Amino acid sequence: MRILVTGNMGYIGPGVVRQLRASHPTAFLQGFDTGYFAPCLTTSRVLPECRLDAQHFGDVREFPDELLQGVTAIVYLAAISNDPMGNAYESVTLDINYKAAIELAKKAKKAGVSSFVFASSCSVYGYAEDGARTENSPLDPLTAYARSKVFAERDLKPLASPDFRISCLRFATACGMSDRLRLDLVVNDFVASAIAAKKITILSDGTPWRPLIHVRDMARAIDWAVTRPASNGGEFLIVNTGTDSWNYQVKDLAQAVASLTPGIEVSINKAALPDKRSYKVDFSLFRKLAPDHQPRVDLTETIRELKSGLEEMNFHDADFRKSQLMRLNTLAKLRANQLLTEDLRWSFAA
C-alpha cells in the first residue's frame, strides 16, 4: 500500500501520519506540502515527517503527476484552513481547497488510485438553530472556507466509481495538542488565554453551538476512510465526522476550561449581536458506518493535554493572538519578508 497525504505539515497532518504509520507499518507513506507552517513545531521531540518514507515539497496547485505512480490512497488535507485566512485570501482558498482538490482527484483516478479522502468541514452548515444537522440538511456556507468545501464536495461526487472511492469527512471543529499547534481554534484559544492571561474573553454572547473533535480522533477517522470498502457507505460518501456528545455552546467550553484552571475569570459579551455561525450536528451516520473508529478523547482530557503541552512550551504570552501560533500571522510574516507572493506562492525574493 502507498498512501499520499497532501498538507501533512499543518496542524492535523502530524497526527494523521502517526496514525497511518501505526495502522499500516509496511505501507509506503509520503507527504506533499508547500511548507508554509513547517517551522511551527511546538512540543515535538522528533520531526513528525520522520515517520514518512518520503516528504515532497511543492504547491498542490501544480501537483506533479509522477508522484501518483503506484499510489493506493490519497488524503487531501491541503487547505487554507480557517475563516480569517479564507477572508484574507479568498481566491487562493478556492484554488487550493477546491480547484486543486478536484484536479488532483481527476489525476488520481486516471493513475489508478483507489481511495480519495477529502477533509471537509461541518462549517458548511453555517447557521442552523432548528436542530442538529444531518448530511441531508440544507447547507449555509457563510465564509470562503466553507464555500470551498461545498464546491469540492459537489465536484468530487461525479468522479466516484467502483474503482475510485471518495470519502468526504465533514469534520467538527478541531481541537487538541499537536506537534504543530494552532491557537486560532476555540478550545485551544480558551486554554491559552487561561494560562497566559488568567482570563477567558468571549466576544459573542456565548450561545453559539459548535461541534468539536480532537485531532487524534480526526486521524482515526481518516484511517478508517482510507481503507473503507464501497459496501460501507458507497462509492461516494459524505459523512459528518465527530460525536453527538461533543456539541457544545461556546460559553460551556469556556466554563469547562475555567473549571480545570483555578482562578480564571470568564467574561461574556452579553450585548453582542448573535453569531451567525452556530450549528449542532448529528453524527449518527458516522457512528453506524465506523463503530470501531469513534472519537475517544473527551473535553476534559483535551483541556488537560493542552494545558500540559503549553506549560511544557513555557507558554506565557498573553498577546499570543499576534504570535506565530495563529496561522494567519505566519502567512503575514512570510508575505512581509517577501517570501510569498500575493497568491501565496513562494518567491524567495528576500
Secondary structure, DSSP 8 states (H G I E B T S, - for coil): -EEEEETTTSSSHHHHHHHHHHH-TTSEEEEEE--TTTT---S-SS-GGGGSSEEEE--GGG--GGGGTT--EEEE--S--SHHHHHHTHHHHIIIIIIHHHHHHHHHHHHT--EEEEEEEGGGG-EEEEEEE-TTS-----SHHHHHHHHHHHHHGGG-BTTBEEEEEEE-EEES--TT----SHHHHHHHHHHHHSEEEESS-S--EEEEEEHHHHHHHHHHHHH--TTTT-SEEEEEES-GGGEEEHHHHHHHHHHTSTT-EEEE-TTS---S-EEEE--HHHHHH-GGG-----HHHHHHHHHHHHHHTT---TTGGGSTTSHHHHHHHHHHTT-B-TTS-B----
